[in-house]
Amino acid sequence: MEEEELEFVEELEAVLQLTPEVQLAIEQVFPSQDPLDRADFNAVEYINTLFPTEQSLANIDEVVNKIRLKIRRLDDNIRTVVRGQTNVGQDGRQALEEAQKAIQQLFGKIKDIKDKAEKSEQMVKEITRDIKQLDHAKRHLTTSITTLNHLHMLAGGVDSLEAMTRRRQYGEVANLLQGVMNVLEHFHKYMGIPQIRQLSERVKAAQTELGQQILADFEEAFPSQGTKRPGGPSNVLRDACLVANILDPRIKQEIIKKFIKQHLSEYLVLFQENQDVAWLDKIDRRYAWVKRQLVDYEEKYGRMFPREWYMTERIAVEFCHVTRAELAKIMRARAKEIEVKLLLFAIQRTTNFEGFLAKRFSGCTLTDGTLKKLESPPPSTNPFLEDEPAPEIEELAIEKGELDQPKKPKVPDNPFHGIVSKCFEPHLYVYIESQDKNLGELIDRFVADFKAQGPPKPNTDEGGAVLPSCADLFVYYKKCMVQCSQLSTGEPMIALTTIFQKYLREYAWKILSGNLPKTTTSSGGLTISSLLKEKEGSEVAKFTLEELCLICSILSTAEYCLATTQQLEEKLKEKVDVSLTERINLTGEMDTFSTVISSSIQLLVQDLDAACDPALTAMSKMQWQNVEHVGDQSPYVTSVILHIKQNVPIIRDNLASTRKYFTQFCIKFANSFIPKFITHLFKCKPISMVGAEQLLLDTHSLKMVLLDLPSIGSQVVRKAPASYTKIVVKGMTRAEMILKVVMAPHEPLVVFVDNYIKLLTDCNTETFQKILDMKGLKRSEQSNMLELLRQRLPTPPSGAEGSSSLSLMAPTPEQESSRIRKLEKLIKKRL
C-alpha cells in the first residue's frame, strides 16, 4: 500500500509540474506568501520549519488538525469552482448568438444608407447636368469672342503694318509690330487653318520687307563708298533702330557693322602702313584720333541709336581690333627698326589708352572671339597673403629685405587689358635682350664697386652687413618683373625668368664665391710654404678681422639671396599664366646660394681649426712620461682657448641676424676639432699615470670650453643648442674614457680588457692597440692582451663579419693621417 501511495504521489507531481511562464502568470494573478503555493516547495524543509526542535513535537496534533482544516477548505473551494463551471459553456453560446444577431442588424442598416447615398448622387447629377452644359457653352463662347477679337486685331494690324511700312512710319511701326507679334503668338495652334497661315506669312513678309528697307535707308544715309557723310541723323533712322530691335537680330548686327565700318574708314586711310604717322613713335595720334571721333559721335549720333546698343563702346572696341591688326602688320614689316625705348613708349601709351577705355566703358560688348576674358584666380588658402602694396612701398620693402612677401592674387579689373597691347608680345624679345644686357652691365658694376670699395667694415652691433648690391639687384628684378607682367603673362615672362636665373648664378659666382678669401692650405693638403712656416716656428696663417667679417657678410648676403629668391619664384608664379607656372623653377639658383653658405661656414671652420693645429701638435710632442705632478691646464689648452675667444665672438656678432648658420658653424667645428683632438691624443705616447691625469684635466677643460662655445665672450649667456651639446658631450666623453683606460692598471689582464670594453662602446682592436701604445707596453705583452680582447669581444652578426674584415684590410682615416704626418717629417728633414 505504501508503494502504491508513493507511485500515486509521483504521478501527481508529474501532472502538476507547470512551465515557468504559467507559474509566473499564476503568481502575478494570485500573489501569495504561503510556502505551500511556491513552485519549488520542499516538504522536508516545510516540516522542519514547523518543528525546528524535538520539544516542538509536543503540539503535533494541533498542527495536523490545522493542516486538515486547510485541506477541507481547499476541497470546498475546488468543489465550488467546478460546479460553477458547469453553466459557463451554455452562457457563452447564448452570448455568441446575440452578437451574431446584432451584426446582422448593423449590416442591414449600412446597406440601407448606401442605397440612399446612391439615389442622392443620381439626383444631384440630374440637377447639375444642365448647369454644366451652360458652363461649357459660356467658356467656349468667351474663347470664340476673344479669338475673333485677336483675329480682327491681327488682320487690321497686318494691313496697317504693310501700309506704314510703305510710308516709312517707323515710329508707329515699332509699336504696332510688337503688338502684332504678341497677338500672332495666340494663333500658333491654329496654323492649320489656311486664313491664319496666310496672315502669319504676311507678317513674316512684312518683317523681311522692313529689314531690307531699313538697311537700304541706312546705306543711303551712310554710304560705304567714300569718306564723306551727310549731316546729322534723322528721326526716321532713330525710329528705324527701334524697329530693328524687334526684327531679326541679324538686321541689328548688320546696321551696327556697316555704321562702324563707315565710321572708321577715315582711320584706315589716315594711318595706312606707308604713312609716317603709322609708326610706333606717333602712336599717340591714333588714340587722339579715336577720342575725337568718339566725342564727334556722341554729339551727332548719340541719340540716333538706342542706349542698349552701346555704340560708343562698340566703335572703340572695333578701333582696338583694327589697330592691333595694323600695328602687328607694320611691326612685322619693320621689325629691325624696333628699339627698346620705342617699344616701351608704344606699350606705355597703349596700356594708358586701355586704362582710359576701362574707365569709360564697362566692356560688356567684348566677345570671346575678339578677346579672351580674364578669369578670376581661385581663392587662396594661405592665411598670410595680403593685398599688394603700391610700387613705392614694394621697393622700400625690397631694400629692407622684405621682397615679395606672398600677396593675395588680385582680380584683374581692366577688361580691355591686352586688347591692343597683345600685338607687342611677339616683339618683347627686344625687351628681354635689353634686360639681359642691362643685368650683365649691372653685375659688372657690382664687381667693380666691390673691388673699389673693398670688403665691408666690421660690424659687431647689428650682425653681418648684407652687401648693398644684393638689394639693388632684387630691386631691379622687381621692376623688370612688374613691367614685363604688364606687357605679357605668357612666354616673355618665362624668358625673363631664364635671364633672372642666369644673373642670380653670376651674382653668386662673381660677387659672393669670387670674393671669399683663399686659404693657403686646403683641408688635408700640403704646401712647401706651410712646411717652411711650421719649421721656422711661426704660426699658421689665419684670416684677418676684415676677412672674417667679409666671410660673414657674404654668408649673410647668400642667406638673404636664398630667402628672396624663393619669394621671387612665388611672385613670378603669381604673375605668369596658370598653364606656365610649372616652368618657373629657381631651385637650382637656391641650391647655388646654399652652396655659398656652406662654403663660407667651411672656411670659418677651417680657419679656426687650422689655428688650433699647432697647439694640438705641441700636445702630441710633449714628454708625457716625464710629467711629475698635476697642475693647472697645459699651455696648449690655453692656446686653443685663446684662438676660440679670438674668432668665435667675431663670427657670432657678425652672424647675429642668421643665428641658425652660427649654430651650424659651431656644430661643424665640433665635428672637425674633436676627432682631430682624439687623433693627437693617441700620439701622446708613452704616457705615465700622472701624465694621463694631466691630459684628463686638459680634456675636461676643453670640454667645458666647447660646451660654452656658442656664448663664449658674450655678455648675454644663452643655452647652447641641444644638437650641438650632444655632439660635444659624446666626442669629449670618448676622449675622457680613453684616458681613463690608459690610467687603469693593465694587470690583471682580464680586468683591464673588461674595463676597456665597458668604458668604450665602440671598442675595437685598433683603438685598443693605440691605448696599449700610449701605456708604453711591449709588443709581446700587447699580443696577449689583443688575443684576450678578441676572445672577450661580443661575436658580431654574420652579416657584419665581412664588413669588419674589410674594414681591417682598408686603411682608416687615422692611418692615412699618420702616413701624411710621416711624409711631412721626411720632407722637413730633407729641407
Secondary structure, DSSP 8 states (H G I E B T S, - for coil): -HHHHHHHHHHHHHHT---HHHHHHHHHHS----GGG-TT--HHHHHHHH--SSGGGGGHHHHHHHHHHHHHHHHHHHHHHHHHGGGHHHHHHHHHHHHHHHHHHHHHHHHHHHHHHHHHHHHHHHHHHHHHHHHHHHHHHHHHHHHHHHHHHHHHHHHHHHHHHHHT-HHHHHHHHHHHHHHHGGGGGGTTSHHHHHHHHHHHHHHHHHHHHHHHHHHHHS-SSSS---SS--HHHHHHHHHHHHS-HHHHHHHHHHHHHHHTHHHHHHT-TTSGGGSGGGHHHHHHHHHHHHHHHHHHHTTTS-GGG-HHHHHHHHHHHHHHHHHHHHHHHTGGG--HHHHHHHHHHHHHHHHHHHHH---TT--TTTS-----------TT-B----HHHHHHHHHTT-TT--B-------TTTTTTGGGGGGGTHHHHHHHHHHHHHHHHHHHHHHHHH-S-----SS-S---HHHHHHHHHHHHHHHHHHHH-SSHHHHHHHHHHHHHHHHIIIIIIGGGS---SS-TT---HHHHHHHHHT-------HHHHHHHHHHHHHHHHHHHHHHHHHHHHHHHS-GGGGGG---HHHHHHHHHHHHHHHHHHHHHHHHHHHHHHHHHHHS-GGG--S--S--HHHHHHHHHHHHHHHHHHHHTTT-HHHHHHHHHHHHHHHHHHHHHHHHT--S--HHHHHHHHHHHHHHHHHHHTGGGTT-SS-----HHHHHHHHHHHHHHHHHHHHHHS---SHHHHHHHHHHH-TT--HHHHHHHHHHHT--HHHHHHHHHHHHHHS----HHHHHHHHHHHHS--HHHHHHHHHHHHHHHHHH-
